[in-house]
């Protein structure tokens, strides 16, 4: 069972009337114990004697923040200035216990294993920061913000471990400065330019290290794995930089019943740190590299509205929509493509190619002639296999969300829908389902054989009949045509429902409670729209930057809970 603690302590000291120092320490700690049992009698285990797997994990993050703050007013100009520093420390400590063959059948204990191993794993990383900001407010009409931050990352080499990134933003309350039509109650224009940076997410990737291997004789070592992967070290990595240009409009109309928030942005990331797959003959699986330039540009729209309001009832709604156009402009010098991930069986790949969106899916298809006829290999009787080609896009360019909130006296009901559109998913599970004859599509030909027709490589007409006895081999061969297992990953889900009751204040006076409410919360309730078969369109085999594969992924967990909120 997971346990989590989140705590924070802050203190402030006023040096002068407008000058004060503020310190804050926050800590987020969680631990998790997991035991997996494969019971005695499971045939595929050694001697059918079962297996054991255990994980004990403790994760903590501590942030120590100290700031010096100054504020004053110079006639019509309000000034706020701040300078400070922060130290972030992250630690992950895990112990993996694994073993096989229970000595005493059905006694599932780590002490009851014929063979057992214990492997500790520790990760520590830190980020030190200095930063400052200046905020100017002129008559509540014109606002200007300037800031800068310098970070030092423990996961990068000493020569490349720091980066300075500034930011500049401004906003103008148009409705305060000029008279607008009566339907416009509020209007604000805003624009900003900002940079952020970052280092490698995993520690210990700069230098080659080795770990002990359990051995009954000569001591042995192997390359240290990072999150279970053999990672080729790269000591020359440098921080990535993301520069964002943004412009937007905020408005409220029709007596504040309609709100509009529209944003256009261009985000340019240079030297992005990407995990890329490399040849297994090197003895490694992946390596982190700096990617030249990736551009993201798009729009974000938020509409809010008060649709109905009476004495005891109200209905408020909000709708958000976002479109992101992604393009890889440049990779490393002399490199036109980077492979981010490979599916089981190497049936499909997630790549980054110059001139294409980030994270395209590549695979193989059946060769067809100009008229769309399948081209068959006469020696095998199977369709010819194409070269590696793009068959999908792993990242959805469109996202949306719709929220409705209903209030009736002390009761409230929140309903949230969300969705993603425009991406594809390669399903490893459906590859296996087809190979093993579990898909409905494999029913064809089971009674009288399967009739095939097309053309040969020379363009001649071709026909063939796969007898029932050979159907298993035919359907197994379909694994070579990746596009047969590509699905539209678009979906709409009923993401969350919250039903709340606000306890009347006259019931709380005796306990000196200001307010209290109790809520029933349900999440991941239903999928209202999808085009995938046999799997959740949100399923993914990894949470890394390689999106677009599904491999026997479980659907999102449906959860129900009660929440009690009390304010004293």
Buried (B, 14 or more C-beta within 10 A) or exposed (E): EEEEEEEEEEEEEEEEEBBBBBBBBBBBBBBBEEEEBBBBEEEEBEEEBBBBBBBBBBBBBBBBBBBBBBBEEEEEEBBBBBBBBBBBBBBBBBBBBBBBBBEEEEEBEBEBBEEBEEBEBEBEBBBBBBBBBBBBBEEEBBBBBBBBBBBBBBBBBEEBBBBBBEBBBBBBBBBBEEEBEEEBBBBBBBBBEBBBBBBBBBBBBBEEEEEEEEEEEEEEEEBBEBEEEBBBBBEEBBBBBBBBBBEBBBBBBEEEBBBBBBBBBBBBBBBBBBBBBBEEEEEBBBBBBBBBBBBBBBBBBBBBBBEEEEEEEBBBBBBBBBBBEBBBBBBBEEBEBBBBBBBBEEBBBBBBBBEBBBBBBBBBBBBBEEEEBBBBBEEEBBBBBBEBEEBBBBBBBBBBBBBBBBBEEEEBBBBBBBBBBBBBBBBBBBBBBBBEBEBEEBEEBEEEBBEBEBBBEEEEEBEBEBEEEBBEEBBBBBBBBBBBBBBBBBBBBBBBBBBBBBBEEEEBEEEEBEEBBBBBBBBBBEBEEBEBBEBBBBBBBBEBBBBBBBBEBEEBEEEEEEEEEEEE
